[in-house]
Amino acid sequence: MGKVIANAAISVDGCIADTDDAVTSGQAVPTGWAAGTWMIDPAHTTVGFAVRHLMSRIRGIFSEVSGQIVTGPRPARSTVTATVGMASVSTGNHMRDDHLRSADFFDAARYSVMTFTSAVVHPAGGCWVLAGDLTIDVEAFLAA
């Protein structure tokens, strides 16, 4: 059973954009834009995160990602779906990574994937931002 646990915003090309700066109408189509369907290439894709813990910021990645990008005739009509392997989490610290994979956090042995499904694509601060739902298939979190 999937549970939407967060609304997520994903920036494209490494841009960090404030999702409140969205402008969704009257936006020009970027030069070279092409409508079509593409599969996400895991060798050229990074799923990263950053969280605050005590006085520091912990950064990490998930190395297993797959999915599809469907671009419409205009960027705002595009969609993205992605699936991420929970066991592929890496923060550069083996003990922390094992703890994140454990039942204390992701329970990756039992709940192996999370998915992102875009709802909106919009420009913000010179970047393109995907906003949508991040779902982790974790019934145990709901029961806890």
N, C-alpha and C positions, 0 to 999 in steps of 0.2 A: 504494500500500500504506500503510495507516495503522499508526502505532506509538503506543501509549500511552506518553507521555513523563512524565506526572506525575499524581499524585492531586491534585485541586484542591478547594478549598472556596470557595464563593461565598456572600457574605452578602447578604441581601435588605434593601432600604430603607436601604442605607448603613451598616448596623450592622457593627461589627467585633467578632466573637465568637470566643472560643477554642473550636476544634472539639473539644477534650478535655472540654468541659463538657456534652456531649450527654446529654439525657434523652429516651429514645425511647418510654417507655411511660407510660400514665396522663396524658398531656398533653391538656388541654381543647382543643376546637376553638375557634379564635379567633372573636370576634363578627363576623358578616357573612361568614363562610367560605362559599364556594359551590364545589361540584364542577363541573368543566367543562373545556373545552379552549380555550386562547387562543393566538393567534400573538404572538410577541414584536414589540413596536412599536419599531423602531430610533430613532424620534424621542424616545422616553421611556426608553431603555435605555442604560446606560453599561457598557462592558467596559473596566475599568481595571487597571493593574498598577503595582507599585513594586519597584524593584531597587536594591540597594546597589552603588555604583561608587566606588571609592576612598573618599573621606571624605564622600560625599554620597549622597542617595537620589534616583534618577531615577524620575519618575512619567510615565505615559503612558496612552493610550487606543487602542482599536481602534474606529473609527467605523462599520464595516460589520458588522452583526449581524442574524441572522435565527434563527428557531426556534419552538419550541412549548412551552407549559406545560400540563401535564395535571394538574389538581388532583383528588385523590380525595376520598372522603367525610371523610377525616381528613388533615391535612397530611402525615403520615408516609407516606401512600400516593400521594403526588404524584411526578411526574417532570418533568424539564426536559431538552430537547435544544436546543443552540444551535450555530450555525455562524458563524464569525468570519472576515472577509476579512483575510488577512495583510498585504496592501498598504495597508490603511487605518490602519496603526500611526502614531501621532503622539505625540511627546514635547515638541513645541514648539521643536525644534531641527532645521531642515531637513537639515543634514549628517548628524546622528545618525540621523534617520529613514531617509534614503537608505541609510545603512550597515546599519541593521536589516533593510531590505528586500533587501539584497544577498545573494549566496551565502555571505558570511561568517557570516550569521545565519539568516534565514528563507528565503532564496531564493524570495521571494514571486512572482517571475515564473514559476517552475516549480511551486511548491507553494503554491497560492493560499488554502487554508483550513485552519483548525483547528476541531475540534469539541469540545464539552463534552457529556457524557452523565451525568446524575445517577444516583447509586446509592442515596443516603440523603438524606432531608430530616429535620432535627431542630432542636429549639429549643436555644438556647445563649445565656445571658446576656441574655434578653429579645429576642433576634433569632431569625430562622430561617436556618439554614445548609444549603446544598446541598453535598454531598460527592459526588465522582464522578471520572470519567476525562477528562483533557484529552488529545486526540489531535491530533498534527500529521502530516499526510501527507507525510513527508519520508524517502524511501528514502536520499537522499544522506547524511543524518546517520548512518544505520546503517552505511553503507559507509566513512565517514570514519574 
